[in-house]
Amino acid sequence: MTKLKVAVSQAHSRQTLANTLIALKRTALTAASRGVNILLFPEAYLGGYPRTATFGTRFGFREAHGREQFLHYFNGAVDLGDTPAGAGDDWVDKKLPVAKGKQYRGDGTRETLEKIANETGILMIIGVIERAGGSLYCSALYVDPTRGVLGKRRKVMPTGSERLVWAQGSPSTLKAVTTEIKGVQLTLAAAICWENYMPLLRQSLYSQNINLYLAPTVDSRETWLPLMRTIALEGRAVVLSASQCGRYKELPGWVTQAPEGDKVNSDPDAWASGGGSCIIGPLGEVLAGPIWNVNDNSDPDTALQIVEVDFEDCLRGRLDLDLAGSYSRNEFSLKVEGLDLNPPPI
């Protein structure tokens, strides 16, 4: 048995974290009923991606209403109980100190996700806006159905205006994690949105011998699909990419109710983000998608793309291409400070 059912959810964040968690559970239960083993949710699914928000900024100026927007965004983010520097295995293994009178660190979202994964039997990867200390991080959380949280990525390079509200994560979080689902050995890692346009970052993942490459995103451009096909072909890995997809009226109220000068003049029923989620095989073949202008609110069945893949195809593809092995040259090498590029033990 080397085949698993993989899926991507072309979802959009609800107005509150609690409501988004309800939608996430509903999607996971639907996926489980259809035999899904691995499920990817989009970038910033929990916590939200505030498309069009300016946070009241101009060069040299930050306006009061923008600070109120940031307050809303910060309070709606997820507290996973990690530290600003990232506590690594100590956080994963729940070895960090817990406040008196509490049973766990954070706001309970981690524990909720672990319970959903366990109840559905699905390995879930979820895009999260995470708060730690006084900063926000764009993260991707790996949640195993039996072992719970396996690890977490923090985006190392936010794009454009994201840099105003998201801190940079540590390169140490680029470390791949391993698990076994129904006898299939998986080595998985994520690159978040435009991190996928960073060739050296991609190589740092290929070097760890991954066979499951995860690309949560909010990029709904047509150029995204050829990038995903290139990555699958380069890395000889199964590639899952889930994109946020939503209308302007589905954006958070604190975004749509911004002062007139900060608003994007658009039809509230128009699509702010069109999606483009897809699943790609390890030889670059498109197995599902991309789909456009459909989300879990408008058509839950279509928004959940499901494909059975044979993970031994990743090894079959290594016959003629292994960018960290047989198809590499000693004259070219990559070193990432703070990250061991050796494949993790399985």
Backbone torsions as a table, in degrees:
resi	resn	phi	psi	omega
1	MET	NA	107.5	178.0
2	THR	-124.5	9.1	-177.5
3	LYS	-105.0	140.4	175.6
4	LEU	-135.7	152.9	173.5
5	LYS	-90.1	121.7	179.1
6	VAL	-112.2	153.9	-176.9
7	ALA	-148.3	153.6	171.6
8	VAL	-126.3	140.2	179.2
9	SER	-107.7	115.2	177.4
10	GLN	-87.1	82.5	-169.2
11	ALA	-108.8	172.7	171.3
12	HIS	-134.3	148.3	-179.8
13	SER	-68.4	141.7	173.7
14	ARG	-83.3	179.8	-174.6
15	GLN	-69.3	-24.5	179.5
16	THR	-131.5	159.2	176.9
17	LEU	-62.0	-41.9	-179.0
18	ALA	-59.5	-43.5	-179.6
19	ASN	-69.5	-33.7	177.9
20	THR	-68.4	-37.4	176.5
21	LEU	-64.0	-36.5	176.5
22	ILE	-63.8	-44.1	178.8
23	ALA	-65.0	-39.1	178.7
24	LEU	-61.3	-45.5	-179.6
25	LYS	-63.5	-41.6	178.9
26	ARG	-60.3	-43.0	178.4
27	THR	-64.6	-43.3	-179.2
28	ALA	-63.6	-40.1	178.3
29	LEU	-65.3	-40.5	176.6
30	THR	-62.5	-44.8	179.4
31	ALA	-61.7	-42.5	179.8
32	ALA	-61.9	-38.9	179.6
33	SER	-65.5	-18.5	179.1
34	ARG	-105.0	13.8	172.4
35	GLY	81.1	18.7	-177.8
36	VAL	-72.2	139.1	177.3
37	ASN	-104.7	-30.5	-176.7
38	ILE	-134.0	132.1	-175.6
39	LEU	-136.8	125.6	178.2
40	LEU	-108.0	131.2	172.0
41	PHE	-104.6	160.4	-173.5
42	PRO	-70.2	169.4	170.7
43	GLU	-56.1	138.4	172.9
44	ALA	59.1	25.5	-178.0
45	TYR	-62.6	-48.7	173.6
46	LEU	-89.8	118.9	-177.1
47	GLY	107.4	-31.6	171.4
48	GLY	89.5	152.5	174.9
49	TYR	-111.3	108.3	-171.7
50	PRO	-80.8	63.9	-178.3
51	ARG	-54.4	137.2	179.6
52	THR	82.0	-12.5	-178.2
53	ALA	-68.2	137.4	177.8
54	THR	-103.0	-15.8	-174.7
55	PHE	54.4	31.5	173.1
56	GLY	60.6	34.2	-173.7
57	THR	-106.8	141.9	167.2
58	ARG	-135.4	160.6	176.0
59	PHE	-58.2	119.6	178.4
60	GLY	86.9	-2.2	-177.7
61	PHE	-139.2	142.3	168.7
62	ARG	-130.4	119.8	-174.4
63	GLU	-91.6	156.1	-172.6
64	ALA	-59.8	-39.1	-177.7
65	HIS	-67.2	-26.6	177.0
66	GLY	-69.7	-35.1	176.3
67	ARG	-67.2	-34.2	175.3
68	GLU	-66.1	-38.9	176.4
69	GLN	-61.1	-44.4	179.7
70	PHE	-62.7	-37.3	178.0
71	LEU	-60.9	-45.3	176.9
72	HIS	-59.8	-45.8	-177.5
73	TYR	-64.1	-44.9	-178.9
74	PHE	-62.6	-45.5	-177.7
75	ASN	-68.7	-23.0	178.5
76	GLY	-89.6	-2.1	179.8
77	ALA	-80.8	172.9	-174.9
78	VAL	-99.0	133.1	172.3
79	ASP	-100.9	104.8	-178.6
80	LEU	-90.1	0.1	177.4
81	GLY	83.3	12.0	178.6
82	ASP	-88.5	173.2	179.5
83	THR	-98.6	161.4	178.6
84	PRO	-58.2	-38.2	179.2
85	ALA	-76.4	-20.0	-175.5
86	GLY	89.1	115.2	-173.8
87	ALA	-91.8	0.7	173.3
88	GLY	60.5	-130.6	-175.8
89	ASP	-62.4	-31.7	178.7
90	ASP	-62.9	-36.8	175.9
91	TRP	-71.9	-45.4	179.9
92	VAL	-57.7	-44.4	-175.5
93	ASP	-85.9	5.8	177.4
94	LYS	58.7	45.4	179.4
95	LYS	-100.7	-1.8	-179.8
96	LEU	-76.4	152.2	-179.2
97	PRO	-63.7	146.3	179.9
98	VAL	-111.1	141.3	-180.0
99	ALA	-62.9	147.7	-179.6
100	LYS	-58.2	135.5	178.3
101	GLY	86.8	-2.4	-179.6
102	LYS	-115.0	153.9	-179.2
103	GLN	-95.2	-16.9	-177.8
104	TYR	-153.8	165.4	175.8
105	ARG	-85.6	156.2	175.3
106	GLY	84.0	-164.0	-173.6
107	ASP	-100.6	6.8	178.6
108	GLY	93.9	-5.1	-179.2
109	THR	-64.4	-41.4	178.2
110	ARG	-56.3	-48.2	-177.8
111	GLU	-64.1	-37.0	177.3
112	THR	-63.4	-44.3	-179.6
113	LEU	-67.0	-38.5	177.2
114	GLU	-62.9	-38.1	178.8
115	LYS	-66.8	-42.5	179.1
116	ILE	-63.8	-43.3	179.1
117	ALA	-61.4	-41.9	-179.4
118	ASN	-67.3	-41.8	-178.4
119	GLU	-68.2	-33.6	-177.1
120	THR	-94.6	-17.1	-177.0
121	GLY	73.0	21.8	-175.1
122	ILE	-109.5	135.3	167.0
123	LEU	-76.0	114.7	-176.3
124	MET	-109.7	139.4	172.2
125	ILE	-122.3	123.6	-168.3
126	ILE	-129.8	129.2	172.4
127	GLY	-73.9	130.7	-171.8
128	VAL	-136.7	135.0	164.6
129	ILE	-91.3	114.0	-169.3
130	GLU	-108.9	135.3	174.3
131	ARG	-107.1	136.5	177.0
132	ALA	-146.2	125.4	-171.5
133	GLY	63.1	-128.8	179.0
134	GLY	-106.2	13.6	-175.6
135	SER	-120.6	159.9	176.7
136	LEU	-109.4	145.1	177.1
137	TYR	-130.1	141.0	172.9
138	CYS	-89.7	115.3	-169.6
139	SER	-126.1	165.7	171.4
140	ALA	-130.8	125.2	-173.2
141	LEU	-106.6	131.2	177.6
142	TYR	-100.2	119.2	-176.6
143	VAL	-124.5	113.9	-177.8
144	ASP	-89.1	144.6	-177.6
145	PRO	-67.5	-25.0	-179.5
146	THR	-110.0	-34.0	-175.5
147	ARG	-96.9	-8.4	-176.3
148	GLY	77.7	-149.2	-177.6
149	VAL	-65.4	126.0	177.7
150	LEU	-93.2	-27.6	-176.5
151	GLY	170.3	-176.2	-175.6
152	LYS	-155.0	136.0	172.7
153	ARG	-97.1	140.5	166.3
154	ARG	-116.1	129.5	-178.1
155	LYS	-56.2	125.7	-176.2
156	VAL	-86.1	-21.4	-179.1
157	MET	-140.8	91.2	172.3
158	PRO	-60.7	152.9	-174.2
159	THR	-104.5	132.8	172.6
160	GLY	56.5	-128.5	-176.6
161	SER	-65.7	-16.0	176.2
162	GLU	-57.1	-28.9	-176.2
163	ARG	-66.4	-19.4	178.5
164	LEU	-70.1	-36.0	-171.9
165	VAL	-114.2	-12.5	179.3
166	TRP	-114.6	132.2	173.6
167	ALA	-78.0	162.8	177.0
168	GLN	-84.6	132.9	177.0
169	GLY	-81.2	166.1	179.6
170	SER	-79.7	139.8	174.8
171	PRO	-59.5	-19.5	178.7
172	SER	-60.9	-24.4	-179.0
173	THR	-77.0	-3.4	174.4
174	LEU	-74.1	-3.0	-178.9
175	LYS	-63.4	129.2	176.5
176	ALA	-69.1	156.2	175.5
177	VAL	-122.1	160.6	-177.8
178	THR	-124.6	152.1	173.4
179	THR	-160.3	175.5	177.3
180	GLU	-130.8	125.0	177.9
181	ILE	-119.6	116.2	179.7
182	LYS	51.4	41.5	177.5
183	GLY	83.8	-4.2	179.6
184	VAL	-93.7	122.3	178.6
185	GLN	-79.3	126.3	-178.6
186	LEU	-120.0	134.9	167.4
187	THR	-119.9	114.1	-169.7
188	LEU	-127.1	151.4	176.8
189	ALA	-157.6	159.1	-176.5
190	ALA	-122.4	144.9	165.3
191	ALA	-120.8	129.2	-169.7
192	ILE	-98.6	119.8	175.5
193	CYS	49.5	-120.7	-172.1
194	TRP	-74.6	-2.2	166.3
195	GLU	-57.2	-26.5	-179.9
196	ASN	-67.5	-16.4	175.7
197	TYR	-87.1	3.7	-178.7
198	MET	-100.1	102.4	-174.3
199	PRO	-57.9	-39.0	-178.3
200	LEU	-69.9	-34.3	176.4
201	LEU	-66.0	-43.0	176.8
202	ARG	-59.0	-42.9	-179.4
203	GLN	-63.5	-33.8	178.4
204	SER	-63.5	-29.5	176.8
205	LEU	-80.2	-43.3	178.0
206	TYR	-58.3	-37.4	-176.7
207	SER	-62.5	-21.7	-178.6
208	GLN	-92.0	10.5	171.9
209	ASN	62.8	42.0	-179.2
210	ILE	-73.5	148.6	171.5
211	ASN	-117.5	-2.8	174.7
212	LEU	-132.0	111.3	-176.9
213	TYR	-107.9	125.8	-174.2
214	LEU	-113.1	131.1	-176.0
215	ALA	-132.1	72.3	172.9
216	PRO	-66.8	141.6	-171.8
217	THR	-154.8	170.4	165.5
218	VAL	-123.9	10.0	-179.1
219	ASP	-79.5	117.3	-179.3
220	SER	-113.0	26.7	177.7
221	ARG	-82.8	155.3	178.9
222	GLU	-68.4	-17.8	178.9
223	THR	-72.9	-10.3	-176.5
224	TRP	-69.1	-40.9	-176.7
225	LEU	-60.1	-49.5	178.4
226	PRO	-61.1	-30.3	175.8
227	LEU	-65.0	-44.8	-180.0
228	MET	-64.0	-38.1	178.6
229	ARG	-66.7	-39.6	177.3
230	THR	-62.0	-44.4	-178.7
231	ILE	-63.1	-44.3	179.0
232	ALA	-60.9	-42.4	-179.3
233	LEU	-68.2	-42.7	178.2
234	GLU	-63.6	-48.8	-170.6
235	GLY	-90.3	-7.7	-175.6
236	ARG	49.3	49.8	-178.3
237	ALA	-131.2	155.9	168.7
238	VAL	-72.5	129.2	-177.7
239	VAL	-114.1	125.0	173.1
240	LEU	-112.2	129.6	176.4
241	SER	-131.8	117.3	177.5
242	ALA	-112.9	129.3	-177.0
243	SER	-115.3	144.4	170.6
244	GLN	-64.0	144.5	179.1
245	CYS	-146.3	119.6	-177.9
246	GLY	-164.0	160.1	177.6
247	ARG	-86.8	163.1	179.6
248	TYR	-58.9	-36.6	-178.6
249	LYS	-70.2	-13.0	178.3
250	GLU	-92.2	-2.2	174.8
251	LEU	-69.3	157.7	179.4
252	PRO	-56.2	146.5	-179.3
253	GLY	-59.2	-35.1	-179.4
254	TRP	-69.7	-14.6	173.3
255	VAL	-86.1	-50.2	-175.0
256	THR	-71.8	-20.3	-179.6
257	GLN	-99.5	21.0	178.8
258	ALA	-66.2	160.5	175.5
259	PRO	-53.3	150.5	-171.8
260	GLU	-52.0	-39.2	-178.1
261	GLY	-67.3	-18.4	-178.6
262	ASP	-99.5	-2.1	-176.2
263	LYS	-85.2	149.0	169.5
264	VAL	-94.0	120.1	-176.7
265	ASN	-74.7	99.8	-177.3
266	SER	-142.9	154.7	172.1
267	ASP	-63.0	125.1	-178.0
268	PRO	-60.1	-22.7	178.8
269	ASP	-88.0	-6.3	178.4
270	ALA	-73.2	157.0	-178.6
271	TRP	-83.3	119.0	175.3
272	ALA	-74.2	-33.0	177.3
273	SER	-142.7	125.8	-170.6
274	GLY	-91.2	-5.9	178.0
275	GLY	95.3	-124.5	-176.0
276	GLY	100.2	20.4	-179.8
277	SER	-61.8	149.9	-175.3
278	CYS	-158.9	163.9	173.7
279	ILE	-129.1	129.4	-174.4
280	ILE	-123.8	137.3	177.0
281	GLY	-81.1	166.1	-172.3
282	PRO	-71.3	-2.6	170.7
283	LEU	-107.4	14.4	176.7
284	GLY	87.8	7.1	-177.7
285	GLU	-81.1	138.5	178.6
286	VAL	-78.0	116.9	-179.0
287	LEU	-96.5	-26.6	178.0
288	ALA	-158.1	143.9	177.6
289	GLY	79.6	-167.5	-4.6
290	PRO	-73.9	154.4	174.8
291	ILE	-115.7	151.9	-172.9
292	TRP	-131.1	144.9	171.8
293	ASN	54.2	39.2	174.3
294	VAL	-139.4	128.8	175.6
295	ASN	-133.3	-177.8	-174.9
296	ASP	-70.6	-8.4	176.4
297	ASN	-89.5	-38.2	-175.1
298	SER	-86.7	-36.7	-179.4
299	ASP	-155.5	85.8	-174.9
300	PRO	-56.9	-35.2	-177.7
301	ASP	-69.3	-47.3	-178.8
302	THR	-70.2	-32.8	-177.1
303	ALA	-69.8	-15.4	177.9
304	LEU	-105.0	105.7	-179.4
305	GLN	-95.2	131.4	-174.4
306	ILE	-130.2	132.5	179.1
307	VAL	-141.6	142.1	170.6
308	GLU	-90.3	129.0	-179.3
309	VAL	-125.0	150.2	176.6
310	ASP	-101.3	111.2	-175.7
311	PHE	-72.0	-13.2	172.9
312	GLU	-72.0	-14.2	173.6
313	ASP	-63.0	-26.9	177.0
314	CYS	-64.2	-40.6	178.2
315	LEU	-73.4	-38.0	176.9
316	ARG	-58.9	-36.2	179.9
317	GLY	-70.0	-19.6	179.9
318	ARG	-75.6	-5.6	175.3
319	LEU	-51.6	-42.9	-173.9
320	ASP	-122.1	0.4	179.8
321	LEU	-154.6	117.1	172.1
322	ASP	-143.3	98.6	-169.6
323	LEU	-67.3	-17.8	177.3
324	ALA	-105.6	5.7	-176.6
325	GLY	-137.2	-106.8	-171.6
326	SER	-65.4	-22.1	-179.1
327	TYR	-107.5	32.3	176.0
328	SER	-120.7	166.6	178.4
329	ARG	-123.4	142.9	180.0
330	ASN	-63.4	-23.3	-179.5
331	GLU	-70.5	-19.6	179.6
332	PHE	-111.0	128.2	179.3
333	SER	-146.5	156.5	179.6
334	LEU	-123.4	134.4	174.4
335	LYS	-129.0	131.7	178.7
336	VAL	-120.3	116.7	-179.1
337	GLU	-59.7	126.4	177.1
338	GLY	85.9	6.5	-178.0
339	LEU	-134.3	124.6	174.0
340	ASP	-82.6	116.6	-175.0
341	LEU	-85.8	-2.4	177.0
342	ASN	-67.4	144.2	176.3
343	PRO	-57.3	137.0	179.4
344	PRO	-70.7	153.5	178.6
345	PRO	-67.2	145.4	178.2
346	ILE	-125.0	NA	NA
